[in-house]
Amino acid sequence: MKKITLFLLLTLLVASCNRKSELEKQIEKIPVELTVERFDKAFYESEDLQAVKQKFPHFFPANVPDSVWIAKKNDTIYQELYEEVQKKFSDISTLKSQLKSLFQHIKFYYPNEKLPVVHTVISEVDYHRKTFYTDSLTWISLDVFLGKDHHFYAAEPEYLRENLEPEQILPNLVQSFAHRKIPYPRTGDFLSRIIYEGKILYLKDLLLPELSDAQKIAYPEKKLKWAMANEENVWRYFIDEKMLYSTDPSLVIRFVNEAPFSKFYLDIDSESPGKMGSWIGWQIVRAYAKNNEVSLEELFSKNAEELFRASKYKPRK
């Protein structure tokens, strides 16, 4: 694997927004082949189911009879779902441009990576299957990116709807990609888990440099401002409560999982964003990348304790 020194890259990634860094200009020149297949359109618009099955066999399990697919295609609820997807995504030229840029960044950091064909699908508004990434099969479920105010999502809490905007397609896809590249921690302590989440967010820094921090972590701006303003207080809380090396699984629920807010059991809870543990882990990984000349592979394979100690992390005040 190509060795990439990260010490200088972080500086390049935060270069002036008014002009692209030399690194980004270099990445823009990387040739990639991008193919996007509209499975959603093929399934709902074609009158020849057998032709669709032949072209997209991986979407049709052998044990499911044709009658199930025909009934689904003719169901008025699914037809409405498809119509709403087409209203939002009849033109995916912007998405294709974003995917091309993402693939160029992937090839820069992972030059041996095989790039997949991307499929757009409808997942019946399954929030747990927004995207899927492998080098042989990749899909984007367009029906969960119609916008947080879409009536399909009206019953969902606001913190979940924040992740249903079109701008969240690429962050979710990188999340899926990251699960293949970043080893899950073998230990169950809180520090290992938040640094694992921090590594995923740091990979978004590298692969999606044009996005804001708020977009990468799916925070509304006011929640991002809270996280930045309270970073030192949150870190002190983790230290004072001796959480870093705790294996209490409730800490992941309180500070890592998707949630309307982080659970400090204090008056500030309702003002805080969820995933504050992930936010802190992100800042630790960023500090490590800034203060250590290592390859991307070395960074992601580094265990949490070693990474934390070498990061020289100091929360912003």
C-alpha positions as CSV (number, residue, x, y, z in Angstrom):
1,M,0.0,0.0,0.0
2,K,1.1,3.5,-0.8
3,K,2.7,5.2,2.2
4,I,1.1,8.6,2.8
5,T,2.6,11.0,5.4
6,L,-0.3,12.7,7.3
7,F,1.7,15.3,9.1
8,L,1.4,17.8,6.2
9,L,-2.0,16.7,4.9
10,L,-4.1,18.1,7.7
11,T,-2.6,21.5,7.1
12,L,-3.4,21.2,3.4
13,L,-7.0,20.1,4.1
14,V,-7.8,23.2,6.0
15,A,-6.3,25.6,3.5
16,S,-8.1,28.6,2.3
17,C,-11.6,27.9,1.0
18,N,-11.1,30.5,-1.7
19,R,-8.6,28.3,-3.6
20,K,-7.9,24.7,-3.8
21,S,-4.8,23.3,-2.2
22,E,-2.1,21.8,-4.3
23,L,-3.1,18.4,-2.9
24,E,-6.7,18.8,-4.1
25,K,-5.5,19.9,-7.5
26,Q,-3.4,16.7,-7.7
27,I,-6.3,14.5,-6.7
28,E,-8.5,16.1,-9.3
29,K,-6.3,14.8,-12.0
30,I,-6.6,11.1,-11.0
31,P,-8.5,9.2,-13.6
32,V,-11.4,7.1,-12.4
33,E,-14.2,5.2,-14.1
34,L,-17.6,5.9,-12.5
35,T,-20.6,3.9,-13.3
36,V,-24.0,4.6,-11.7
37,E,-26.8,2.1,-12.3
38,R,-30.4,3.3,-11.6
39,F,-31.8,0.0,-10.3
40,D,-34.7,2.0,-8.8
41,K,-35.8,3.2,-12.3
42,A,-35.1,-0.1,-14.0
43,F,-37.3,-2.0,-11.5
44,Y,-40.3,0.4,-11.4
45,E,-40.3,1.5,-15.0
46,S,-39.4,-1.7,-16.9
47,E,-42.2,-4.0,-18.0
48,D,-39.8,-6.9,-18.4
49,L,-39.0,-8.2,-14.9
50,Q,-36.9,-11.1,-16.3
51,A,-34.6,-8.6,-18.1
52,V,-34.2,-6.6,-14.9
53,K,-33.4,-9.7,-12.9
54,Q,-30.8,-10.7,-15.5
55,K,-29.1,-7.3,-15.3
56,F,-29.3,-7.0,-11.5
57,P,-29.2,-10.6,-10.2
58,H,-27.7,-9.5,-6.8
59,F,-30.9,-7.8,-5.9
60,F,-33.1,-10.8,-6.4
61,P,-32.6,-13.7,-3.9
62,A,-33.3,-17.0,-5.5
63,N,-35.8,-18.0,-2.8
64,V,-38.1,-15.0,-3.5
65,P,-40.8,-15.8,-6.2
66,D,-41.6,-13.3,-9.0
67,S,-45.0,-12.8,-7.5
68,V,-43.5,-10.9,-4.6
69,W,-41.7,-8.5,-6.9
70,I,-44.8,-8.0,-9.1
71,A,-46.9,-7.2,-6.0
72,K,-44.3,-4.8,-4.7
73,K,-44.1,-3.0,-8.1
74,N,-47.9,-2.6,-8.2
75,D,-48.4,-1.6,-4.6
76,T,-49.6,2.1,-4.5
77,I,-47.4,2.9,-1.4
78,Y,-44.3,1.7,-3.2
79,Q,-45.3,3.6,-6.3
80,E,-45.7,6.8,-4.3
81,L,-42.3,6.2,-2.8
82,Y,-40.8,5.8,-6.2
83,E,-42.5,8.9,-7.5
84,E,-41.1,11.0,-4.6
85,V,-37.6,9.6,-5.2
86,Q,-37.9,10.7,-8.9
87,K,-39.0,14.1,-7.9
88,K,-35.9,14.6,-5.8
89,F,-33.4,12.6,-7.9
90,S,-34.6,12.7,-11.5
91,D,-31.3,14.4,-12.3
92,I,-28.3,12.8,-10.4
93,S,-25.6,14.7,-12.3
94,T,-24.6,16.5,-9.0
95,L,-24.4,13.2,-7.2
96,K,-22.3,11.7,-10.0
97,S,-19.9,14.6,-9.7
98,Q,-19.6,14.1,-6.0
99,L,-19.1,10.4,-6.4
100,K,-16.3,11.0,-8.9
101,S,-14.5,13.3,-6.5
102,L,-15.0,10.7,-3.7
103,F,-13.5,7.9,-5.9
104,Q,-10.6,10.1,-6.9
105,H,-9.8,10.6,-3.2
106,I,-10.2,6.9,-2.5
107,K,-7.7,6.1,-5.3
108,F,-5.3,8.7,-3.9
109,Y,-5.2,7.2,-0.4
110,Y,-5.9,3.6,-1.5
111,P,-4.3,3.3,-5.0
112,N,-4.9,-0.5,-5.1
113,E,-8.6,-0.2,-4.2
114,K,-11.0,-1.6,-6.8
115,L,-13.8,0.9,-7.5
116,P,-17.3,-0.5,-7.6
117,V,-20.3,0.1,-9.7
118,V,-22.7,2.3,-7.7
119,H,-26.4,1.4,-7.7
120,T,-29.3,3.6,-6.7
121,V,-32.0,1.7,-4.9
122,I,-35.2,2.1,-2.8
123,S,-34.9,0.4,0.5
124,E,-38.5,1.0,1.7
125,V,-37.3,3.9,4.0
126,D,-35.0,1.6,5.9
127,Y,-32.9,3.9,8.1
128,H,-30.5,1.1,8.9
129,R,-29.6,0.5,5.2
130,K,-28.9,4.0,3.9
131,T,-25.7,2.9,2.0
132,F,-23.7,-0.2,1.4
133,Y,-20.1,-0.3,0.1
134,T,-17.9,-3.2,-1.1
135,D,-15.6,-3.3,-4.1
136,S,-18.1,-5.6,-5.9
137,L,-21.5,-4.2,-4.8
138,T,-22.3,-0.7,-3.7
139,W,-25.7,1.0,-3.3
140,I,-27.3,4.2,-2.2
141,S,-30.9,4.1,-0.9
142,L,-32.3,7.3,-2.3
143,D,-35.6,7.1,-0.4
144,V,-33.8,7.9,2.9
145,F,-32.2,11.1,1.5
146,L,-35.3,13.1,0.5
147,G,-34.8,15.9,3.0
148,K,-35.5,16.1,6.8
149,D,-38.9,17.8,6.2
150,H,-40.2,15.3,3.8
151,H,-43.6,13.9,4.9
152,F,-42.4,10.3,4.8
153,Y,-40.2,11.1,7.8
154,A,-42.7,13.2,9.8
155,A,-43.0,10.6,12.6
156,E,-39.3,10.4,13.2
157,P,-37.5,12.5,15.9
158,E,-35.5,15.5,14.7
159,Y,-32.1,14.1,15.5
160,L,-32.7,11.2,13.1
161,R,-34.2,13.4,10.4
162,E,-30.9,15.5,10.3
163,N,-29.3,12.5,8.7
164,L,-31.9,12.2,5.9
165,E,-30.7,15.1,3.8
166,P,-29.2,14.6,0.3
167,E,-25.9,16.1,1.6
168,Q,-25.6,13.1,3.9
169,I,-25.3,10.6,1.0
170,L,-21.5,10.9,0.7
171,P,-20.8,10.9,4.5
172,N,-22.9,7.8,4.9
173,L,-21.2,6.1,2.0
174,V,-17.7,6.9,3.5
175,Q,-19.0,5.5,6.8
176,S,-19.7,2.2,5.0
177,F,-16.3,2.3,3.3
178,A,-14.6,3.0,6.6
179,H,-16.0,-0.1,8.2
180,R,-13.9,-2.1,5.7
181,K,-10.7,-0.2,6.3
182,I,-10.6,0.6,10.0
183,P,-10.3,-2.4,12.4
184,Y,-12.9,-2.5,15.1
185,P,-11.4,-2.4,18.5
186,R,-10.8,-5.7,20.3
187,T,-11.2,-4.2,23.7
188,G,-14.5,-2.9,25.1
189,D,-13.2,0.2,26.9
190,F,-14.8,3.6,26.2
191,L,-11.5,5.2,24.9
192,S,-11.1,2.5,22.2
193,R,-14.7,3.0,21.0
194,I,-14.5,6.8,20.7
195,I,-11.2,6.7,19.0
196,Y,-12.6,4.1,16.5
197,E,-15.4,6.5,15.8
198,G,-12.9,9.3,15.6
199,K,-10.9,7.4,12.9
200,I,-14.1,7.1,10.8
201,L,-14.7,10.8,11.0
202,Y,-11.1,11.5,10.2
203,L,-11.4,9.4,7.1
204,K,-14.3,11.7,6.1
205,D,-11.8,14.6,6.6
206,L,-9.6,13.0,4.0
207,L,-12.1,11.7,1.5
208,L,-14.7,14.5,1.8
209,P,-12.6,17.7,2.3
210,E,-15.2,20.0,0.8
211,L,-17.8,19.2,3.5
212,S,-18.1,21.0,6.7
213,D,-17.6,19.3,10.1
214,A,-21.3,19.7,10.7
215,Q,-22.0,17.7,7.5
216,K,-19.5,15.0,8.4
217,I,-21.0,14.3,11.8
218,A,-24.6,15.2,10.8
219,Y,-25.0,18.0,13.4
220,P,-27.1,21.0,12.8
221,E,-24.9,24.2,13.1
222,K,-26.1,25.1,16.5
223,K,-25.1,21.6,17.8
224,L,-21.7,21.9,16.2
225,K,-21.1,25.2,17.9
226,W,-22.1,23.7,21.2
227,A,-19.6,20.8,20.7
228,M,-16.8,23.2,19.9
229,A,-17.6,25.6,22.8
230,N,-17.8,22.8,25.3
231,E,-15.1,20.5,24.2
232,E,-12.9,21.1,27.3
233,N,-15.9,20.7,29.7
234,V,-16.9,17.4,28.1
235,W,-13.3,16.1,28.2
236,R,-13.0,17.1,31.8
237,Y,-16.2,15.3,32.6
238,F,-14.9,12.1,30.9
239,I,-11.8,12.3,33.0
240,D,-13.4,13.2,36.3
241,E,-15.9,10.4,35.9
242,K,-13.1,7.9,35.1
243,M,-14.8,6.9,31.8
244,L,-11.9,6.4,29.4
245,Y,-11.0,2.9,30.5
246,S,-14.4,1.9,31.6
247,T,-16.1,-1.1,29.9
248,D,-19.6,0.0,30.9
249,P,-21.7,-0.5,27.7
250,S,-24.1,2.2,28.7
251,L,-21.4,4.8,27.9
252,V,-21.7,3.9,24.2
253,I,-25.4,4.5,24.4
254,R,-24.9,7.8,26.2
255,F,-22.1,9.3,24.1
256,V,-21.6,7.3,20.8
257,N,-24.9,6.1,19.5
258,E,-27.3,8.3,17.5
259,A,-29.3,10.2,20.0
260,P,-31.1,13.6,20.5
261,F,-28.5,14.6,23.0
262,S,-25.6,13.2,25.0
263,K,-26.5,12.0,28.5
264,F,-24.4,13.7,31.1
265,Y,-27.3,13.6,33.6
266,L,-26.9,17.4,34.0
267,D,-29.0,20.4,33.1
268,I,-27.0,20.9,29.9
269,D,-28.1,17.6,28.4
270,S,-30.9,19.1,26.3
271,E,-28.5,21.6,24.7
272,S,-25.9,19.1,23.8
273,P,-25.7,17.1,20.6
274,G,-25.6,13.3,20.6
275,K,-22.4,11.4,19.9
276,M,-20.2,13.7,22.0
277,G,-17.9,10.8,22.6
278,S,-17.4,10.4,18.8
279,W,-16.7,14.1,18.6
280,I,-14.0,13.9,21.2
281,G,-12.5,10.8,19.6
282,W,-12.4,12.8,16.3
283,Q,-10.4,15.6,17.9
284,I,-8.0,13.1,19.4
285,V,-7.4,11.4,16.0
286,R,-6.9,14.8,14.4
287,A,-4.3,15.8,17.0
288,Y,-2.5,12.5,16.5
289,A,-2.4,13.0,12.7
290,K,-1.1,16.5,13.2
291,N,1.7,15.6,15.6
292,N,2.9,12.3,14.1
293,E,4.3,11.4,10.7
294,V,2.6,8.1,9.9
295,S,0.9,6.4,7.0
296,L,-2.8,6.2,6.9
297,E,-2.6,2.4,7.4
298,E,-0.5,2.9,10.5
299,L,-2.9,5.5,11.9
300,F,-5.9,3.3,11.5
301,S,-4.2,0.2,12.9
302,K,-2.8,2.0,15.9
303,N,-4.5,0.9,19.2
304,A,-6.4,3.5,21.1
305,E,-4.1,3.8,24.1
306,E,-1.0,4.4,22.0
307,L,-2.7,6.8,19.7
308,F,-4.1,8.8,22.6
309,R,-0.8,9.1,24.3
310,A,1.0,10.1,21.1
311,S,-1.7,12.6,20.1
312,K,-0.8,15.2,22.7
313,Y,-4.4,16.0,22.6
314,K,-5.5,19.2,24.4
315,P,-9.1,20.2,24.2
316,R,-9.9,23.7,22.9
317,K,-10.9,26.1,25.7
